[in-house]
Amino acid sequence: MDTAQYLSPMEWLAIEIVALIIVLAILFWWSGVIRYIPNDRLGILEKLWSFRGSVNNGFIALGGEAGFQPDVVRGGLHFFMPFQYSMHRANLVTIPQGQIGYVFARDGMSLPPTQTLASNTEADDFQDVRAFLEKGGQKGPQRKILREGTYAINLAQFIVLTAQSNYAVNLNASEQKLFSEMSEMIAERDGFEPVVIRDADDMIGIVTIHDGPALPDGEIIAPTVANDPKDPNFHNNFQDPEKFLNGGGYRGRQLQVLADGSYFLNRIFATVELVEKTIIGVGTVGVVVSYTGRRSADVSGQSYRHGELVEQGSRGVWSTPLLPGKYAFNTYAGNIVIVPTTNFVLKWTKEQFGEHRLDENLSEVSLITRDAFEPVLPLSVVVHIDYMKAPLVVQRFGDIKRLVEQTLDPMVSAYFKNIAQTKTLIELLQERSEIQRKSGDEMRAKFASYSLELQEVLIGTPRAGNGQNSIEQILIQLRERQIAVEKVETYRLQEAAAIQERTLREKEALAEQQAKITTSALAIEISENEGKAQLARTRQQAETIQVTAKAEAEKVRLAGLGEADRIKAIALADAERIKATGFADAQKVRAVGLAEAEATEKKVAAFGGPDYQLNSQVLMRFAEAIENGRLPLVPQMQVGGGGEKGGANGLVEMMLSMLVADRLGRQSSPAALPAPVEQH
């Protein structure tokens, strides 16, 4: 059944009105009269026609002409003239936290040939296209970047590149490709992220500016400008390109570096290269060779004629070295030559070299001795460089390794070659210590002329070169000779040991017989004492006998003289009485007196004459000899003879017996009697 016959006229009217409204809504929507924009998006208006015509100059219609309009449409319901506008819906531009967005302008003033990026000194608001263009905004990539946040930007005028997407109203495929390539280039430079330099990494950032005036002739590094926070053009480490350029900054690699921190830089304006900090370790200094800076007077002095030294911050070799520490030094603006200030060893050997590797190209010194041997000599030289003289060394030689290879190596090699020509191989081996001492003394002055301090020269053992064995033969002969010398010394010591052992044995035997020796020594001492006592008694007896004999002789002599005087007196007395007897009787009496006197003298001589004195002196000397020679008075061994008393009792007794016998013999001899007086 047809339901239309059941609808009332009013219902039909309502249906017709609704249908009319729907048709009109579709018509208005299709004709662009009504547009709805969500709050998270915006609308970009493109005017299709206008009574003012089309845009004559530029891309954005600022005067209501046909074309893209400068203002955007935000969220809500909007009404327009039918069939006059085309609405391009776009997302709001969102920059995430800690990221960077880059802006490109389609419209604006053209860039001059010397300018790479559009200036934003005045036109810096990308959300107000009209103000941007009216203030002289330039087309192309902008110097100003977008930091984190959400922006309502007219994407017909501006293209915004971010790490997540490219925000733009795409006009054609080629343009879309161009912006994709730009986005990739920025991503390669890590341009969507800030430059972060961490202290733990020991890195610095070297900045290269790609916009601004070019460097003057002769300059390779742009000087530091507007780095003082009090300066009105303080650019805060290149983060404000406009102030950097207004402060006189140049394009190119910059002298100023980025230290630890985070920097939001436009990577199209400035690229950053991370390099390691310059670390000068303990025991070294850094000599700076600066490629840039002001011109400075020479401070090396008139006596130094190998180059100029300049003040710190000037171009050239700085006179003051950098002490141990970490430095944010721009390695493109200069070079730091590390100079060791502690003692370092240079080794002339192929197998070994120091940690500093200054001697890695050195080898043993080839020698020719006086006896035509060709050994090679390993040696080491200990060198010290005064830290204040390090700039002088660098200015003169460039670096320490060049000094070692081009100066010290030929000098040291030539010196030892000259020494070897005056020595035989054996002398070279045996006089090594003296050669080492002498070489240190003589080469110290040569090193000082190069601003170096020679501490020590250490000479190794000369050895044969490759393919030679004659030196080894000499060494074998020397070893055999030394072995022979050692054998002789060994035999000599063994002989001395044998003698010492024999002496020891004798002393041991002597010690064993010490008791007997002591007893014998005491017996000898007792005998000596008895002999001395006997000698003293004998000497006393002899003196007693001598004194008695002298007294007896004097008595006899006096008696004889008295008797002679008496007889003479009698004779004289009787001469008066007996003159008759005559001269013969008187002479007889006188002869008798004289004979008696002569007999008296003979008696005296018998007791104390020359023979007695001689025997007494002999006896005295014999006693002294016994005493001084410590001879026993009684012999240890006696040879007995026959007799009633069993033989003589000793040598002294024998001598006394001989003396007494001689005296008795002289007394009994007829010769001892006085001769008879001849009677006349």
VEXTOR-218259 format. One record per residue: x, y, z negated of N, C-alpha, C, CB in turn. Coordinates in steps of 0.1 Angstrom, whole numbers, plus 5000, padded with zeros to 4 digits. Glycine has a CB too. Layout:
N
XYZXYZXYZXYZ/...
END
This chain:
680
500949885000500050005000500950125000499050004988/500550235008501350355009501150434996500950435022/502250464989502150544976501950694979503450524968/502150734991502050884993500650924991502450915008/499650844993498250884992497850904977497250774998/498750854968498450874953499050994948498950754946/500051074955500651194950499751304952502051214957/499751394942498951514943499651614951498551564929/499051724954499751824962500851894954498651934966/500651904940501651964932502951884932501151994918/502751754931503851664931504651674944503451514928/503851674955504451694968505251824968503451684979/504751924963505452054963506752044955504552164957/506651974943507951964935508951884943507551894922/508551784949509551694957510151784968508851574963/509351854974509851944985510852044980508652004993/510552104968511452204963512752134959510852274951/512752014953513951954949514751914962513651824941/514051864972514751834984515451954990513851764994/514652064989515252184995516452234987514152294995/516352214974517552254966518752174969517252244951/518552044971519651954974520251984987519151804974/519352014997519852045010520552175009518652055020/520052275002520752405001522152384994519852504993/522152294983523352274976524452214985523152184964/523952114993524852055002525352155012524251925009/524452235016524752335026525752435020523552415031/525552485008526452585001527852524999525852634988/527752394995529052324992529852305004528752184985/529152275015529852245027530352375033528952175037/529552485031529952615036530952685027528752695039/531252635015532152695006531652804998533352745014/530352814996529752914988530052884973528252924991/529952764969530052724955531352624954528752654949/532252654944533352564942533552544926534652624948/533752424923534052394909535452344907533052284904/536152404897537552374894537652324880538552504896/538252204878538452154864539452244857538852004865/539352234844540252324836541752284837539752324822/541952154840543352114841543952124855543551964837/543252194864543652214877543452364881542952124887/543852394893543652534898543352524913544852624895/542752634918542452644932543252744939540952664934/543752714950544552804959543652844971545852744963/543352974972542453014982543153044995541653134978/542552995006542953025019541853095026543552895027/541953225029540853295036540853265051541053455034/539653215055539653175069539453295079538553075071/538653385075538453505083538253625074537153485092/538453735080538353865073538153975083539553895064/537354075079537254195087538554275088536054285082/539554245079540854315080541854235088541354325065/541354135094542254065103543253975096543054165112/544253935103545253835098546453915092545753735109/547253835085548453895079549453925090549153795069/549954045090550854085101552354055097550754235104/552654065084554054035079553953955067554754175077/554753855067554753765055553853645056554453845043/553653585044552953465044551653475035553753345038/551753555025550653585016549953705019551153585001/548553695020547753815023547453895011546453765030/548254005009548054084998546954194999549354164995/546554215012545454315014544154265018545954415025/543854145015542554085018542454025032541454175016/543554015039543553965052543353815052544953995060/543153765063543053615064544353555061542553575078/544253445054545553375050545453335035546753455053/546553285030546653245016546653365007547853155013/545753354998545553474989546553464977544053474984/546953574972547953574961547353514948548453714958/546153534945545553494932545053354933544453584928/545053284922544653144921543253144914545653054914/542553034915541253014909541452914898540152964919/541052954885541252864874539952784872541652944862/539852714861538752614859537452684858539052544846/536352614863535052674862534252664875535052814857/533052724876532252724888532352864894530752694884/532652864907532952984914532152994927534453004917/531753124931530853144943531653234952529553204939/531553184965532253254975531353284987533553184980/531853374996531153395009531153265017531853515017/530053225022530053105030530953105042528553075034/531652995044532452975055533653075056531652975068/534053135045535153235046536353185039534653365039/536253095029537453045022537652895022537453085007/538852855023539152715021539852695008540052655033/539352605000539952584986540952464986538752564976/542152494981543152384980543352364965544552424987/542852254960543052224946544452164943541952124941/544952204932546352164928546452144913547452264933/547352064909547552044895548352164889548351914892/548152184876549052284869550452224868548452314855/551452314869552852274869553252254854553752384875/553652134851554052094838555552054837553151974832/556252124829557752084827557852014813558652224827/558251894813558451824800559451884791558751674802/559351844778560351904768561751864772559951844754/562651964772564051944774564451924789564551824766/563451964798563851954812563752094819562851854819/564052094832564152214839563352204852565652254842/562652314856562052314869562652424878560552344867/562652394891563352484901562252544910564452414909/562352664913561252744920561852784934560752864912/561052764944561352814958560152904962561552694968/560453014968559453114972559353104988559753254968/558053094992557853095007557853235013556553015010/557353325005557253455010558053555001555753505010/558453665007559153765000560153825009559853714988/561053905003562153975011563153865015562754095004/563753885026564753785031566053815023565053805046/566853705021568153715014569153765023568553575009/570053855018571153905026572153795029571854025019/573053805038574053695042574953665030574853745053/575253755021576153725010575453674998576853855006/574153644999573453604987572953464989572253704984/573053374979572653234980571253214974573653144974/571053274963569753254956569053394955569953194942/567753384954566853504953567053564939565453474955/567153694939567353764926566053774919567953904929/566053764906564953784898565053894887564553654891/565853994891566054104882564754174878567054204888/563954204889562654264887561454164888562454384896/561554094899560453994902560753864896560253974918/560353844883560653724876559453654871561553764864/558153694874556953624870556453544881555953734864/556553414880556153324891554653304891556953194891/553953334880552553314879551753434885552153294865/552353544888551753654894552353684907551853784884/551753624918552353634931552353784936551653544941/551253854933551153984938552254074932549754044935/552454064919553454144912554854104917553354134897/555053974920556353924924556653984938556253774926/555653984947555954044960556054194960554853994970/555254254952555254404952556554454945554054454944/557154374936558454414930559654384938558554354916/559454334950560554304959561154164957561654404956/560354074953560753934951561253884965559653854946/562253794964562953744976562453594978564453744975/562453564991562053424994563253334992561553415009/562953204992564053114990564153054976565353174995/565252984973565452934960565753044950566552824959/565153034938565253144929566353114918563853154922/566953224913567953204903567253164889568753334901/566153214887565453184874564853044875564353284871/564952974864564452834863563252834853565552734858/562452734854561352714845561752614833560152664852/561552664821561752574810560552494806562252664797/560552414796559352334793558152414791559752254780/556952354795555652424794554852394806555852574792/553552454806552652444817552352574823551252384812/552452574837552352704844551252694855553752734850/550452804856549452814867550052894878548052884862/550752824887551452884898550852864911552952834898/550752964919550252954933551252874941550053094939/550852754944551752664951551752684966551352514948/550952774970551152814984552352914986549852884989/552552994975553753084976554953014970553353214967/554852944960555952884953555952734953556052934938/557052664955557252524954558052504942557952464967/557552414933558252384920558752244921557352414908/560052224919560652094919560952054904561952084927/560451934900560751884887561251734888559451884878/561651684877562151544877561051444881562751504864/559751474877558651384879558051394893557551404869/557851514898557251534911557551674917555751514910/557151694929557351824936555951884937557951814950/555752004931554552074931554552174943554252154918/553552154953553552234965552252214973554752214974/551852304980550752294991551552255003549852424992/551452135007552152085019551552135031552151935019/552352205039551852265051552152175063552452395054/553352105063553652015074554651905068554252085086/554851805076555651695071557151735070555551575081/557651815079559051855079559351935066559451935091/558452015062558652095050558752005038557552205048/557851905038557851815027559151735026556651715028/559651695037560951625037562051715032561251575052/562051845036563051935031563051945016562852075038/561951955010561851974996562251844989560552014991/561951734995562451604989563951594989561751484997/564551634999566051635000566651724989566551675013/566051844988566551934977566351874963565752074978/565251814961565051744948566051634945563651684947/566451564956567451464954568851524951567551374967/569151634958570451694956570551744941570551814966/569451804936569451854922569551734913568151934919/568851624916568951504907570351454907568051394912/571051454918572451414918573351494909573051414932/573051614907573851704899573251704884573751854904/572351614881571651604868571051744865572651564857/570551804876570051944874568751954867569952004887/567951844865566751854858566951844843565751744863/568151814839568451794825569451914821569051654821/569351954809570352054805571751994804569952114791/572752074804574152024802574352004787575252124808/574651884783574851854769576251804767573851744764/577051874759578451844756578551804742579451954760/578851684739578951634725580351644720578351494724/580451684707581751704701582551574701581651764687/581851464699582451334697583151284711581551224693/582651344722583151304735584451374738582151324746/584751474731585951554734586051594749587251474731/584851654753584751694767584451844767583651624775/584851914779584452054781583852054795585652144780/583052164798582452184811583152294819581052214809/583652264830584152364839583152404849585452304847/582852534850581652584857582152634871580952694849/581352604881581552664894580252734898581952554905/580452864901579252954904579152954920579453094899/577952934925577752924939577053054945576852804943/576953154937576353284941577153404936574853294937/576953514942577753634938578853674948578253614924/579553784945580653824954581753724953581153964950/582553714964583653624965584853684957584053604980/585753594954586953634946587853724954587753514941/588653814948589553894956590753804961590154004947/591453854971592553784976593653754966593153854988/594153634966595253594957594753534944596053714954/593353534942592853484930592153344933591853574923/592353254924591753114926590753084915592853014926/590753164904589853134893589153274890590653084880/587853264888587153384885587353414870585653364887/587653544867587953574853586653574844588553714852/586853574831585753564822585153704821586253524808/583753714822583053844821581953834812582653884836/581653944805580453964797580253844787579153984806/581353804780581253694771580953734757582453604772/580953864755580653914741579153934739581454054739/578653874728577153894726576754034724576853824713/577654134721577254274720577254334734578254344712/577754274744577654324757576254324763578654244767/575754434769574354424774574154324785573954564779/575254284792575154184802575654044797576054234814/575554024785575953894779575053784785575753894764/575653694793574953594800574753464793575553574814/575353454781575153334773575553204780573753324768/576853204784577453094791576653054803577452974781/576553154812575953134826574553094826576753034833/573853104815572453064815571553174820572053034800/572053294821571253404827572053454839571053524816/571753404851572553444863572553594866571953364875/571353654864571253794867572253884859569853854865/572353854846573253924837574753894841572953904823/574953774844576353734848576753814860576353584851/575953824870576353894882576354044879575353864893/575454094871575454234868576754274860574254274860/577254174852578454194844579754184852578554104833/579654164865580854164874581354024877581954234868/580553924875580953784877581153754892579953694872/582053664895582353624909581953474911583853634912/581653444923581353304927582753234927580653294940/582653104925583853014925583952954911585053094929/585152884910585352814897585752924886586552714898/585152904875585253004864586352964854583953024857/587053074849588053054838587353014825588853174836/586153074823585453034810584852894812584353134808/584952824801584552684801583352674791585652584797/582652564792581552534782582052434772580352474790/581952474759582352394748581152304744582952474737/581252254732580152164727578852244726580552114713/577752174730576452234729575552194741576552384729/574352254741573352224752573252354760572052174747/573252344774573152464782572152434793574552494788/571152524795570152514805570552604817568652554800/571152534826571752604838571052564850573252564839/570952664859570352644873571552574881569952774879/571352444884572352374890572552414905572152224889/571652484910571852544924572752664923570552574931/572652734911573452854909574852814904572752944899/574852714895576152674888576152524887576252744874/577252464891577552324888578552314878577952254902/578552204870579352174859580152044861578552174846/581452054859582251934859582751904845583451944869/582551794839582951754826584351694827582051664819/585251754819586651704819587051694804587651804826/588051614801588451594788589151714782589451474787/588951734769589751834762591251804763589251854748/592051904762593451884761593851864747594252014767/594351744744594751704731596251704730594151564726/596851784721598251784719598551714706598851934719/599151594707599351514695600451564686599651374699/600451514674601551544665602851494670601251474651/603851584669605151554675605351604689605451404674/604451674694604551734707604051874707603751654718/604351954717603752084719603352094734604752204716/602452184737602052204751602552334757600552194752/603252324767603752444774602752474785605152424780/602152594785601152634794601752704807600052734788/601352654818601652714831600352764837602452614841/600152894835598852954839598952994854598553074830/597752964861597653004875596953134877596952894883/596453194866595653314867595953404855594153274868/595453524856595653614845596353744850596453554834/596653834840597253954844598753934846596954064833/599354034852600754034854601454084841601154124866/602554014837603154044825604654054827602853944814/605354134818606754154819607454024815607254274811/608654004819609453884815609953904801610653864825/609653794793610053804779611153704776608853784770/611753644786612753534784614153594780612953444796/614353724783615653784780616653774792616353704768/617653864791618553874802619453754804619354004801/619753684793620653564794620053444801621153524781/618753444802618053334808617753364823616753294800/618353304832618253334846617553224854619553364852/616753144848616153034855614653054858616352904847/614153174855612753204857612253294846611953074857/611053334847610453424838609453354828609753534845/609453404816608453364807607553484804609053304793/606253454802605253564801604453544788604253564813/603753654784602953654772601753564774602553794768/601153514763599953434764598853504770599553394749/598153444780597053504787597453554800596453604779/598753564803599253614816599553494825600553694814/599753534838600053434848601553394847599653484862/601753264847603153214846603353124835604153334845/604553094830604853004819604753084806606252934821/603853044798603753114785604953094776602453074778/605453204770606653194761606353124748607153324759/605053114744604653054732603952924735603853144723/604452804730603752684733602552664724604752564732/601652574729600552534721600952424711599352484730/600552444698600952354688599952234688600952424674/600252134680599252014680597852054677599751904670/596951994684595452024682594651994694595252164678/593452034694592552014706592252154712591151944702/592252154725592052284732591052264743593452334737/590152364744589152364756589852444767587752434752/590852374773591652444783591152404797593152404781/590952504805590552484819591752434827589952624825/591752314831592852254838592952304852592752104837/591852364857591952424871592652564870590552434877/592652624859593252754857594752744853592552834847/595252634850596652614846596952474843596952704834/598152454839598552314836599352314822599552254847/599052214815599752204802600752094803598752184790/602052124801603052024801603351984787604352074808/603151854784603351804771604851774769602551674768/605451834758606851824756607051764742607551964756/607651644741607851584728608851664719608451444729/608551684707609451764698610051674687608651874691/609651554686610351454678611451384687609351344672/612351324680613451254687612851144696614451194677/613251144709612851044718614050974724611851094728/613950854727615050774732614850744747615150634725/615950774755615950744769616850624771616550874777/616250524777616950394778617350374793616150274773/618650354795619150324808619150164810620550384811/617950114810617749974813616549954821617649894799/616549844829615449814838614249754831615849724850/614649674821613649594814612849664804614249474807/613349774799612749844788612649994791613549824774/611550054785611350204786610550244775610750244800/610650374771609950424759608450434762610550554755/607750464751606250484752605950604760605650494738/606750704760606550824768606750804783607450934763/607450694786607650654800608450754808606250634807/609250834801610150934808611250854814610651034798/611650734810612750664815612350544822613650634803/611150534827610750414834611450394847609250414837/612150494853612850484866614350474864612550594875/614850464851616250454848616650314848616550524835/617950284851618550154851619950164846618450084865/620550044844621950044838622850114847622349894837/623950174841624950244848625950144854625650354839/626150154867627150064874628550124872626750044889/629550054867630850104864631850024873631150084849/633050084874634250024880635350054871634550084895/635949944864636949964855638349984861637049844845/639350014853640650034859641249914864641550094848/640849794860641349664865640349604875641649574854/639549694881638749664893637549564890639549594903/637149564877635849494874634649584876635949434860/633549524879632349604882631149564872631949594896/631249604860630149574850629049674851630649554836/627949644845626849744844626749764829625549684850/626449894825626449934811625049984807627450044809/624349904798623149954793623450054781622249844788/622650164781622850264770621550334767623950364774/621550394756620450474751620950604746619650394740/620150704748620450844744619250894736620850934757/619550944724618551004716618551154718618750964701/617451214722617351354725616251424717617051374741/616551544714615551634707615351764714615951654692/614151814714613851944721613252034710612851924733/613852144708613252244699611952294704614252364696/610952294696609552334701609552474707608552314690/610452564701610452704706611252714719611052794696/612052614722612752614735612052534746614152554733/610952474742610252384752609852474764608952324746/609352594763609052674775610252694784608452804772/611452714778612652724786612852604795613852764777/612752484788612952364796611952344807612952244786/610752374804609652354815609852454826608252374809/610252574823610452674833611652644842610652814827/612652574836613852544844613652414852614952524834/612952314846612852184853611452144857613452084844/610452214853609152174858608452084848609152114871/609051974844608551884834609651794829607351794840/609451724818610551654812610951534820610051604798/610051464827610451354835611351394846609151284840/611051504852611951554863613251594858611251674870/613351644846614651674839615451544837614351744826/614751444832615451314830615951254843614551214823/615151254853615551174865616451254874614251144873/616351384875617151464884618351534878616251574890/618451534864619551604858620251514848619051734851/619551464838620251384828620751254834619251354817/620051184842620451054848621751064855619350994857/621851154865623151164872624351214863623051254884/624051304854625051354845625651244836624551474836/624751174829625151064820625850954828623951004813/625350914840625950814848627350854852625050784860/627550974857628851024861629851024850628751154868/629351064838630251064826630850924823629551124814/629950824822630450694819631150624830629250604815/630950664843631750614854633150664852631150654867/633250794849634650854847635350784835634551004845/634650754825635250684813635750544817634250674801/634950474825635250334828636450334837634050274836/636750434845637850434854639250444847637750544865/639150484834640350504826640550384817640350624818/639650284817639750174808639750044815638550174798/640449944810640249804815639049744809641549724811/638649634814637449574809637549534795637049444818/638649484791638849444777638849574768640149364775/639449674772639449804765638049854764640349904771/637249844774635849884774635049814764635249874788/635349684762634649604752635149624738634849454756/636449644737637049654723636949794718638449604723/636849894726636850034722635450094723637850124730/634450014723633050064724632750164714632149944724/633050144701632750234691633350374693633150184677/634650374697635350494699634750574711636850474701/634450494722633850554734632550614730633750454745/631750544722630450594718630550724710629650494710/631450724701631650854693632150964701632650824681/633150944710633651044718632651094728634950994726/631851004734630851054744629851134737630150934750/629451104725628451194718628951334715628051124705/630251344712630851474709630951554722632251454703/631351494733631651564745630351604753632551484754/629351514752628051544759627151634752627451404762/627351654739626451734731626451884737626951744716/627651934741627652064746626952074760629152114748/627051964768626351964781624851974779626851844789/624351894770622951894767622452024762622551784757/623352094754622952224748622752324759623952274738/623552314770623352414781622052394788624452394791/621352284786620052264792618952284781619852124798/619252354770618352374759617852244753617052454764/618752144753618452014747619351984735618451904757/618951904726619851874715620051724716619151904701/621351684718621751544718621951494704623051524727/621251394700621351344686622351224686620051294681/622251134695623051014694623250954708622450914684/624350894710624650804722624850664718625750864731/624050574722624150434718624550354730622850384712/625750284730626250214741625950064739627750234744/625449994749625249854748626449774752624049804757/626349644754627549564758627549554773627349424752/628649594779628749574794628549434798630149634799/627949414809627649274814627849274829626249224810/627949154834628249144848626949174856628649004852/627249234868626049264877625649134884626449364887/624649154892624049034899625148974908622849074907/625248844908626148774917627648774912626048824930/627948814900629348824895629448734883629748974892/630648664883630948574871632348594866630748434875/633048694872634448714867634448774853635148814877/633548854850633448914837633248804826632349024836/632348714830632048604820633348524818630948514826/634148504828635448424826636348504816636148404840/636448634818637248714809636648694794637248864813/635448704793634848684780635048554774633248714781/635048444783635448314778636848304773635248204789/637748364780639148374776639348444763640048434787/638548554761638648634749638148554737637848764750/637048474740636448394729637448284725635148334734/638148224735639148114732640248174725639648054745/640648294729641748364721641448384707642248494729/640248434705639748464692639648334683638448534692/639248224690639148104683640448054678638447994692/641548074687642848044683643348124671643848054695/643048254672643448344661642748304648643048494664/641548264649640748224637641348094632639348204640/641848004641642447874636643747904628642747784648/644547994634645748034627645448084613646648134635/644548174612644148234600643548124590643048344602/642848034596642347924587643447834582641347834596/644447804590645647724586646347804575646547694597/646547934577647248014567646548014553647448164572/645248024554644448024542644447884535643048064545/644447784544644547644538645947624531644347544549/646947684537648347674531648347744518649347724540/647747864518647747944505646947864495647148084508/645847804499645047734490645747614484643747684497/646547544493647347434488648347484477648147364499/649047594480650047654470649347684457650747774476/648147744459647447784447646947664439646147864451/646647554446646247434440647347374432645647334450/648547374438649747324432650047404419650947324441/649947534420650147624408649247594397650047774412/647947564402646947534392647347404385645547514399/647747304393648147174387649247194377648447074398/650247274381651447294372650947364359652447384379/650047464360649547524348648747434339648747654352/647947344346647247244338648147154331646347164347/649247104338650247014331650947094320651246964341/651247224323651947304312651047324300652247444318/649747334303648747344292648747224284647447384297/648847104291648846974284650046964275648746864294/651247014279652447004272652747124263653646984281/651647204261651847334254652247304239650647424255/651647204233651947174219653447134217651047064214/653947054227655347014226656247134228655646904236/655847214238656647334241656647424229656047404254/655547444222655447534211656347474200654047544206/656347344198657247284187658647304191656947134186/659047284204660447294208660847444206660647254223/659947534210660247674209660547714195659147764215/659647664185659847694171661247634166658747634163/661547504171662847444167663947534172662947304173/663847584185664847664191665047794183664647694205/663947854179663947974171664547954158662548034170/664247834151664847804138666347784140664247674132/666747714150668247694153668947824155668447604165/668247914163668848044165669048124152668048124175/667948114144668048194131669148134122666748184124/669347994122670347934114671747974120670247784114/671847974133673148014139673448154136673047994154/672448244136672748384133673248394118671548474135/672548314109672948314095674448264093671948234087/674748154100676048094100677048194105676147964107/676748264116677648364122677848474113677048414136/676848514106676948624096677848584085675548674091/677748464080678548414069680048404074678148284064/680248354086681548334091682248474093681548264105/681448564098681948704100682348764087680948794108/681548744077681848794063683148734058680648774054/683248594060684448534055685648584062684348374057/685548604075686648654083687048794078686348654098/686148874075686449014071687049004057685149094070/686548904049687148894035688548844036686348794027/688848754045690248704047691048814052690248584057/690548894061691349004067691749104057690649074079/690749144049690949244038691949184028689649284031/691849054024692748994014694148994020692248854011/694248954033695548944039696249084039695448884053/695449184043696049314043696449364029695049424049/695649334019696049374006697249294001694849343996/697349164004698549084001699749134008698348944004/699649164021700749214028701249344023700449234043/700349434019700749564014701449544000699449664012/700949443992701549423979702949373981700749313972/703149273991704449223993705449333998704449104003/704849414007705749524013706149614002704949604024/705249653994705549743983706549683973704249793976/706349553971707249483962708649473968706749333959/708749453981710049443988710749583987709849404002/709949683990710449823990710949853975709449933994/710249813966710649833952711949753949709549803942/711949633954713149553951714349613958712849413956/714149663970715249723977715749843971714849753992/714749923966715250053959715950013946713950143956/715449913939716149873927717549823930715349763920/717649743940719049683943719949803948718949583954/719349893955720150003960720650093948719350093970/719650103939720050183927721150113919718850213918/720949983918722049903911723349913918721649763910/723249903932724449913939725150043938724249883954/724350153938724950283936725550303922723850393939/724750243913725250253899726550173897724250213889/726450063903727649973902728850023910727349833906/728450103921729550153929730450253922728950233941/729850313912730750403904731650313895729850503896/730950193892731750113883732650023890730750033874/732049983902732849883909733349943922732049753911/734050033922734650083934735849993938735150223932/736149923928737349843932737049723940737949793919/735749683939735349573947735449603962733949523944/735249723965735549753979734249773988736449653985/734549813999733449844008732749724013733949914021/733449604013732849484017731749434008733949374019/732049453994730949403985729749493986731549413971/730049623988728849713990728049684002729349863991/728749654013728049614025727349494023729049604037/727849404016727149274014725849294006728049174006/725949373996724749403988723749473997725149493976/724249564005723249634014722649544024724049754021/723449444029722949354039721949264033724049274045/722149224020721249144013719949214011721749094000/720049344007718749424005717949434018719049564000/718749464029718049474042717449344046719049524053/718249234043717649104047716349074040718648994045/716449104027715249084019714049174024715549104004/714449294027713349384032712749334045713949524035/713649284054713249224067712349104064714349184076/712749024054711948904051710548944046712648824040/710549054038709249104033708349144045709449224024/708949214055708249254066707749134074709049344076/708449034075708048914082706848844075709148804083/706848854062705748794054704548874057706148794039/704749004057703549094060703049064074703949244059/703949044083703449014097702748884098704649024107/703248784089702648654089701148664085703448564080/700848754076699448774071698648864080699448814057/699248964085698349074093699049114105698149194084/699749034112700449074124699549074136701648984127/700149094148699349104161698648974164700249144172/699248864161698548744165697248724156699448624163/697448764144696248744135695148834140696648774121/695548954144694549054149693849004162695149194151/694648944170694048894183693148774180695248834192/693448684172692548574169691348624162693248474160/691448724154690248784147689348844157690648884137/689848924167689048984177688348884186689849084186/689048774190688448674198687348604190689548564201/687548584178686448524170685248614169686948494156/685448744168684348844168683648844181684948984164/684248844192683648844205682848724207684648864216/683348614203682648484204681348484196683548364200/681448544185680248554176679148634183680548604162/679648754189678648844196678048774208679348964200/678848694215678348624227677248524223679448554235/677448454212676448364207675248434203677048284195/675348544197674148624193673348674205674548734183/674048744214673348804226672748694235674248894234/673348584237672848484246671848384239674048404251/671648414227670648334220670948184221669248354225/672348154220672748014220672647954206674147994227/672347824206672247764193673647754187671647624193/673847784174675147774168675547634166675147854154/674547554164674847414162674347344175674147344150/675147284183674647224196673647114193675847164203/672647104203671647004202672246864204670547034212/673246864212673946734214675346744209673846694229/675846654201677246654196677946524200677246674180/679146544203680046424206680946404194680846454220/680746294188681446264176682846214179680746164167/683846244170685246194172685646114159686246304174/686746044161687245964149687846054138688245864153/687946014127688546094116687946054103688446244118/688446104093687946074080686646134077688946114069/686446264082685246334080684246324091685546484077/684446244100683446224110683446324121682046224105/684546394124684646494135684446634130683646464146/684546734139684346874136682946904134684846964148/682647004125681247034122680747144131681147084108/681447194140680947294149682047374155680047394141/681647454165682547534173683247634165681947594185/682547694156683147804147684147744138682047874139/683747634132684647564123685947524130684047444117/685847484143687047444151687847564153686647384164/687247684156688047804158688747844146687147914164/688047844135688647884122689847784119687647884110/689647654122690747564119691947594127690247414122/691647624140692847664149693547784144692347684163/692747884139693348004134694247974121692248114130/693747894112694447864100695647774103693547784090/695547684113696647594117697747674123696247494126/697347774131698347864138699047944127697647954148/698347984117698948064107699947974099697948124097/699547854095700447764088701647724096699647644084/701347704109702547664118703547774118702047634131/703047904119703948014120704748024107703248144123/704147994096704848004083705847894081703848004072/705647774087706547654085707547654096705747534085/707447724106708447724117709747784113707847794130/710847714117712147774113712347904119713247684118/711647934130711848064137711348174128711248064150/710448134119709848234111710748274099708448184106/711748194096712648224085713548334089713448104081/713948424080714948524083716348474086715048634072/716948534096718248494100719248524089718748564113/720248434087721248464077722148584080722248334075/722448664069723248784071724748744072723048884060/725248804082726648764085727548844075727048804100/728448774069729348834059730648884066729748734048/730949004063732149064068733049084057731849194075/
END
